[in-house]
């Protein structure tokens, strides 16, 4: 498969959702859909802004994308 529908089209999204499930969803007991959305939104902000990624040399995606150094809080 080389065009649309190739297995590698969804690899990155599937990996992201796996990370979200194991690092956020499975560790929390949400009381409502609104609470789940808010909590996952906070996690995605953390994931992009502060969580170090080994593939990015220990930097957060935002730091690489915006060319900013990793914050001291991480």
C-alpha positions as CSV (number, residue, x, y, z in Angstrom):
1,X,0.0,0.0,0.0
2,X,1.6,3.2,-1.1
3,X,-1.3,5.7,-1.4
4,X,-4.2,6.7,0.7
5,X,-5.1,4.2,3.4
6,X,-1.5,3.0,4.0
7,X,-0.7,1.6,7.4
8,X,1.7,4.4,8.2
9,X,-0.9,7.1,7.8
10,X,-2.2,6.5,11.3
11,X,0.9,5.4,13.1
12,X,1.6,8.7,14.8
13,X,-2.0,9.4,15.8
14,X,-2.4,5.9,17.2
15,X,0.8,6.3,19.2
16,X,-0.3,9.6,20.6
17,X,-3.7,8.1,21.7
18,X,-1.9,5.2,23.3
19,X,0.2,7.6,25.3
20,X,-2.8,9.6,26.3
21,X,-4.7,6.5,27.5
22,X,-1.8,5.1,29.5
23,X,-0.5,8.4,31.0
24,X,-3.9,10.1,31.6
25,X,-7.2,8.3,31.0
26,X,-6.4,5.0,32.7
27,X,-5.0,6.8,35.8
28,X,-8.2,8.9,36.4
29,X,-11.8,8.2,37.3
30,X,-13.8,10.8,35.6
31,X,-17.3,11.7,36.9
32,X,-18.5,13.3,33.7
33,X,-17.6,13.9,30.1
34,X,-16.9,17.5,30.8
35,X,-14.4,16.6,33.5
36,X,-12.7,14.1,31.1
37,X,-12.4,16.7,28.3
38,X,-10.9,19.3,30.7
39,X,-8.4,16.8,32.1
40,X,-7.4,15.5,28.7
41,X,-7.0,19.0,27.5
42,X,-4.7,19.8,30.4
43,X,-2.7,16.7,29.7
44,X,-2.3,17.7,26.0
45,X,-1.1,21.1,27.1
46,X,1.4,19.4,29.3
47,X,2.4,16.9,26.6
48,X,3.1,19.7,24.1
49,X,4.6,22.3,26.4
50,X,6.5,20.6,29.2
51,X,6.8,16.8,28.8
52,X,10.3,15.8,27.6
53,X,10.4,13.6,24.5
54,X,13.4,11.3,24.0
55,X,13.0,11.5,20.2
56,X,13.4,15.3,20.5
57,X,16.5,15.2,22.6
58,X,14.7,15.7,25.9
59,X,12.8,18.7,24.6
60,X,9.1,19.4,24.5
61,X,7.4,19.6,21.0
62,X,6.6,23.3,21.6
63,X,10.2,24.1,22.4
64,X,11.3,22.5,19.1
65,X,8.5,24.0,17.1
66,X,8.8,27.5,18.4
67,X,12.6,27.3,19.0
68,X,12.3,28.0,22.7
69,X,14.3,26.4,25.4
70,X,12.7,23.8,27.7
71,X,11.2,25.5,30.8
72,X,12.9,24.9,34.2
73,X,9.6,23.5,35.6
74,X,9.9,20.3,33.5
